[in-house]
């Protein structure tokens, strides 16, 4: 299933460029920009910007429900052969193992959590990037 994408979504990405210090850069080149965080519940909405060839290197799970909408590019879940393209919606229920992933081309996703991201630090996070996520 695909969703109709509002044509002005790129404005959100352009606006984030005016706040370069707001971007969190992971060791592999992934960038994350939080649009909204609830410090009490751990819920959040963020932009994920994966350069071509970058992804999440291992299977992992989350401490809450995660959902994503692909805004640009082609992003693959390699174990399950799921491909996200513009307008695709993907959801991982709390505790559901998923990944690894790979951006076949530069991919921009909007990511939603309804609670804390992780119960414990995954190996693909540095200490610096992990402390920026909302956790238990």
Buried (B, 14 or more C-beta within 10 A) or exposed (E): EEEEBEEEBEEBBEEBEEEEEBBBBBEBEBBBBBBEBEEEEBBBBBBBBBBEEBBBBEEBBBBBBBBBBBBBBBBBBEEEEEBBBBEBEBEBEBEEEBBBBBBBEBBBBBBBBBBBBBEEBBEBBBEEBBEBBBBE
